Amino acid sequence: MLNITQRASPHAFTVAPFTEPAAPQPLLRAEESPADRPPPTTPTPPRKADLAAQLADKENLKSLGQTLNQLATKLGNDAPPQAVLAALASTPMDIHPASSYAEQAGASVTLETFIKTFLELPLPSSHFHLSGLARAVINRSMEHPLGDLGGALSWPVPLNADEQQRLRAITLNHEHALGDKPLVMQTKGGVLEFLRYQQPLGAQPQDAPAKTLEALISTPQAQLMGQDLQQRMQGIANDSSVTDYLLAGIALQLDPESITAPHRNQIAGFDLASDKHWGKPMSAVVDGLAQWLSDKGKTSPEMAKVGAHLLLASRAPAFLIKDIPASVTYGSPAWVNLAVAAATIEARTPGKLPNMTFAQVMLEAESASLADTLVTETAQREALIDWGVVHGVLGKKDDHLYTADDLKTLVTTFNARKAEMAVAAEALEKDIPSRKEMARAVCKERFSELEALFEEKLIHVSRAERNVHGHITGYRTVEVGPHSLLDIAMMDLPGPDLVFTSKDKRIPVEQLIANPRFGVPEAFESEFKSVIEEKKQGTETYIKHMISQLTGEHLKNFEFGKITFYQEHSKTLGLELYGTTANPIGEELLVKIERDGVETEYRINFNEGHIDEVPTGTAKLRSYRVANRVYEIKEFKPAGAEALKEQAQTPPDGSPTDAFASPRVGLIAKAFVEHINLDNNAIKQQARGQTTADNNQDRAEVVQEFLFDLVPFRSAIQNFRAGNIGEGILDLGLDLFGFVTAGAATAGKIAKIAGTAASRVAKGLKAARAIGMATFSTLNPLGGLGDLAVGGAQQAGKGIQFLANNGAKAINTVRGATGSYDVLKAVSKEHGTALLGTYKSGNSSFDTVAVLKNDQWYHYNPANNKVYGSPIKDFAPIGAPLLVRPGQGTHDAAFRTILDRAQASVADYQRGLTQGAVHSIPGYSPHLDAEKLKQIALQRHLTPEQMGTLTREIKDRKIFEAQYISKVLYNDVHAPGVRVTPVSQVDYLAHVDLTSRGECAALSNLMALAIMTGKEDLLMQNLYRAARNPTDSIAAEFIDELENFQRVVGQRSSFHMGKPFKQESYQNIIDDLTNSTTSKTLRIATKDHGMIAGIKVEAGKTEWFFYEPNSGMVKFTTLKSMQEGMEKALNSGGIAQTLNSYSVNRVRHYEVSEFSAGDMSTVNSVYKGLLDATL
């Protein structure tokens, strides 16, 4: 299938990979004259890039998708490639006049041109590819160019609390560019009204706040304001930064509460989870927020819906999904599924939800839930907690206060309820068995070739009569005929001595005589009884569900009030004196409830799915007449009714209770089941059908089809099965509980659209299957203070876990699936030096990808290839162990002590090392680097087994860092004539000694001697071999001697081995190597790190080298490659940014001394032996 999903890579473009451009051609070849040149081509007009153009481009994608769908349907599944390609070449498509390529495309192009030229995709050549491309472009068209409209508040690293306060203050003090309007803070209606000044918007539909907002922020005044906000916030500019700051400024003016008191269910002080919203449709919450914003003066009544849309889009976009069925109310089980689906989709594609329908969301639910397990777990926990509060399973409190036991009970309760509802939905959708259809099925098995005769009355049945001696004396008609084969199967007359006769030779009378039994009556009786019992249970479940969806005083009435039931009886008066006909009892059950002296009356209507309050006096003993129909309201006394006559005690704290599980609610549900009387014999008679014998014996009661309407929800199920909420040609529907279902015929289509989302559809149940159903297992409590809204993200849901997840995603994206870091290299080439590292937010550190611009580090978002935000104050590139600092030893003594103690318990330590689960370690988080993981060991009392597991994780992190920093070196210096050997002391020490602070001083001096004697390759091999087999006796000796050497030369002065050193600029070092005509090796030291560089002239061959112990060895074979590579390594490249160099007039300087072979003798010549070790 064609795939145009957005890749999180700056150069993996969204619609197709693009090929490398051809090498530039010379302007004029020698063999041609200017006259021979082809005429100049008309340059392609630049594409528009404003918001209007981006939105128009989305409309074009939508139009393309719809046209491709129509084409696929027209051509059919088996269309040959030639037909598909011909149709693409001849089918026109209108181009939106505001789109980015409208000037180039004109008013219309063919589908072929649009796909090839503007999407840069290969043409689909089959029905499968047509449909796949259609889905892909429609899916892309739903993504908003501005994401979730949160702007700077929705960056991977959002504005921190201080930045938000500052941006809000700047926003409120912003003045109009013309200077003739009050400041924003002086404008009634806030920023939205401020922006409307002198920019009156055209007529916008009242139900289109998104379009109003898009028009508003696109005005020149709005863009000027956004630019001012960006500049005053010192934010780096990109193609969306102006709008990002503007949207954030608007949101913070509307919702300052989120800065100091963030809460996931509160927006601008408005409680989305208020009990006033329980059981209400999503639109009620949206309207409530808009009214709140207006009432509180946060914006004007005219802009209230716009403000609500802006805030909900980034904070609670599930409320903006289109076409949500009325049965999916806030707090319902179906709402839980919707909330989880919405959260996971939004995390994957921010801004998409408001353009999606309910059905589209549910179709994408399962695939979205698999994209990020942490996001899914958070979404499930939050949705389930809200459901639990609404239904009284949990008390209302902050999420982090719920214990593991609370969440376990919550999951168990919800899963049991969901399972009960699934069983009920299936039962209520089951067809009542038909004796006739059961007989037809048996006849098909026995006489498939005679199906046309099944209902033809061609058979007579008699029984042989015998005398006392057993001889046949005659035949007696059993049932007056003639009968059909279906009659015979339905009657299933018992033997023996049945005789079947027929004048029609096609009737298999001999087979009937040989085997007259069909087993239909017994099977019918058994299945009918089973289905009716299942429907009783299903009805009971649905009534409990209906009651549990009530809120406030209405719910309390049913849970605790004194209850009396009433039924509506009626009869139709005939023209004759004795012509009165009794009618079925009314479908609705009337209920009168008295609680605390107040009477309230209700009607329970199953088929409409409503429990409604009715006028006083409706539920009481009375009678009335309408034309020839007489009605009488009678009290109904079902089993258990006496227990409901007394008022139950309300919980003292008034908190919600679990009404669904309430025994009193269960009695009400049973009362309704008794009310509808599924045991009515008329229902069974209709299901039995009539045979010729039944008619002869006058057993055929007058049973009309309307009696089946007494079976709960029969007509409604048929309605839903018709796919009234379906998407396109899909046969989608809703069951009684609001769960989306798909008929078996639709299973294959959904599987193609939703991937795994409908893999279960064809299994198990025969009718419809729910799709988009969230699967809940174990939910982990937040613990502590929850997902802290740290200094970097004072917004609900954007705390520690949010920042950690985004950091990990960014690292993984630029790392690439193979660990090549090609993306990082591309980013560096396009934007400036890009590195992985950490930044601080509050008291925590987080991973990030940062780009160096104008000597400042900025966050980089690989999802959209943008550098964004204000300068990072404390960015720390992933570097390496340091030279020994004064007052520190060569090793981390505290960690060494803890590690030794743990390793003494050999079995436990090894078990943790090989089998331990790192997520079980207290304080562990995937975003912690190796040094932070060491702090866990130092600050917590870990068991030997836990230490084994933690040690394994620290080692893995170190190895990852080594691979990364070696790749940074490679990206810095790679060029023709350059060879890089990725040998890293970080990797070496990860294998031989995790407690070491680094051995760069020893390695640099030893490598200098090795190069001088031509043994550098052997030394690098020995480092690798010792790391892979550190317990080998020779390797262990090598490791010990190298460590001892580090102790000798690890201080700043001893690194130079007594030689004089001075600070030199990076350029002076390069010049020295450039101008040297003889071999030379320079020690190069930063404030905390050592390395070497030099030139080797031997046998007329000149070679330059650079060895940085953390990342590897570089050999340069040309002067140019050395000059460019060393400039990168010491000044402008990634490696240089990890070095803590000296600075003179903002120019990088290093301490430099010249190495000579005799230097080793000044310390201890024994270390020369390290070069001759054979490992």
Number of C-alpha atoms within 10 A of each C-alpha: 11 19 14 18 14 15 15 21 22 20 16 14 15 17 20 16 12 11 6 6 6 6 6 6 7 7 8 11 10 7 6 9 9 9 7 9 11 7 7 6 6 6 6 9 10 10 13 15 13 15 21 17 20 18 22 20 22 23 19 22 24 21 20 24 24 17 18 26 20 14 19 22 13 11 16 13 12 10 15 13 13 11 13 21 16 12 18 23 15 12 14 17 19 16 24 21 17 18 23 21 21 20 16 12 19 12 12 15 17 17 22 22 18 22 20 12 12 13 15 14 19 12 20 21 17 21 23 18 17 25 24 20 24 25 21 21 24 19 20 21 23 19 20 20 20 18 17 25 27 28 24 24 25 21 18 24 25 23 25 21 19 14 18 26 17 17 24 23 15 17 26 20 14 18 18 18 11 7 8 8 14 14 17 22 17 14 15 15 22 22 29 26 16 24 20 16 12 9 14 10 13 8 7 12 9 10 10 12 19 20 12 19 20 16 17 21 21 15 16 13 20 24 18 18 23 24 20 18 26 22 14 12 17 12 19 17 16 13 11 17 22 24 27 25 29 27 24 27 29 22 25 25 22 27 21 17 17 21 21 13 13 21 19 18 17 19 24 21 19 17 17 20 18 12 16 14 19 22 22 20 19 23 16 15 23 18 14 19 25 24 18 19 25 20 13 13 15 22 28 22 17 14 23 24 27 25 28 28 26 23 25 21 25 20 21 21 22 26 24 22 22 18 11 21 15 12 21 23 22 26 27 24 24 20 25 25 25 26 26 31 28 28 26 28 25 23 17 15 18 23 23 25 28 23 18 20 17 24 25 19 23 27 25 23 27 24 19 27 27 13 14 14 12 15 23 21 19 20 22 26 23 20 20 26 26 23 23 25 21 27 23 18 21 22 17 16 10 12 19 14 15 19 14 15 12 17 20 16 15 22 22 14 15 19 16 12 17 16 12 15 21 19 16 24 25 20 21 25 21 17 13 21 21 18 28 20 17 21 26 23 16 17 20 14 10 12 17 13 10 14 13 8 15 22 13 14 16 19 20 20 21 18 18 16 14 13 9 6 6 8 10 13 9 11 15 12 13 15 18 13 17 16 21 20 24 25 26 25 25 26 22 17 18 10 12 10 16 21 21 20 18 16 9 10 9 10 20 16 18 12 12 17 17 12 11 21 16 21 16 22 19 12 15 21 14 12 16 20 16 15 17 20 15 18 25 26 20 24 25 23 22 24 27 22 23 22 23 25 25 21 19 12 10 19 18 19 25 26 28 22 27 21 25 21 25 22 23 21 17 20 17 17 16 12 9 7 7 8 10 14 12 13 13 14 16 16 21 20 22 28 25 24 23 19 19 10 9 9 14 20 23 23 20 20 18 23 18 12 17 17 21 14 16 15 10 12 11 17 25 19 13 13 13 10 12 8 7 12 16 16 18 17 19 17 17 18 15 17 12 13 18 12 13 21 14 14 18 17 9 15 10 6 6 8 12 22 22 16 23 22 17 14 11 22 24 19 19 25 23 22 22 23 21 17 20 22 15 19 14 11 10 16 20 21 17 20 19 20 16 18 20 20 19 15 11 12 11 9 12 16 12 9 15 11 10 9 13 19 15 21 23 24 20 16 14 19 19 12 14 19 22 15 19 13 21 20 15 9 9 18 23 26 27 27 24 26 21 20 25 25 28 26 20 17 14 18 25 15 16 22 16 16 18 21 15 16 23 27 15 14 24 18 11 9 11 12 17 26 27 21 26 27 23 20 13 14 12 14 19 15 19 17 13 9 11 16 17 20 27 20 19 23 30 25 27 20 19 23 21 22 22 19 25 23 19 19 23 16 20 23 20 15 22 26 18 15 9 7 15 16 21 18 21 27 21 18 25 20 12 12 15 19 24 29 32 26 20 23 20 17 19 14 7 14 21 22 26 29 27 30 28 23 15 7 9 13 23 23 24 26 26 24 15 15 16 19 26 24 25 19 19 17 11 12 23 20 22 18 21 22 18 21 27 24 15 9 5 12 15 20 17 14 13 12 17 15 12 16 20 11 15 20 16 11 13 13 13 18 24 19 15 21 21 12 12 20 14 20 12 11 18 13 13 14 15 13 21 21 20 20 12 15 20 21 13 18 22 15 9 11 12 17 17 25 24 25 28 27 24 26 23 18 20 21 20 16 19 24 20 16 23 26 21 22 26 24 24 26 26 25 24 23 26 17 15 11 13 18 16 21 16 23 22 26 26 30 25 25 22 23 19 19 18 23 18 21 20 27 29 28 31 25 26 24 27 22 24 27 22 21 17 19 11 13 16 18 15 16 21 19 15 21 23 19 16 22 21 14 15 19 13 13 12 15 22 17 16 23 23 12 16 19 20 16 22 23 18 16 23 28 21 20 12 15 25 25 22 13 14 11 16 10 19 18 20 21 17 13 22 19 12 15 25 16 8 13 12 12 15 19 23 24 23 29 27 20 15 18 28 30 24 25 24 27 25 19 14 10 6 5 8 16 16 25 22 23 24 25 27 31 28 21 25 24 22 25 17 14 15 14 19 26 20 15 27 27 19 21 24 24 20 17 24 29 28 20 21 18 22 17 23 17 12 11 6 8 13 21 25 25 21 23 22 18 21 16 14 11 17 17 12 9 15 11 11 11 18 15 10 18 21 13 14 13 17
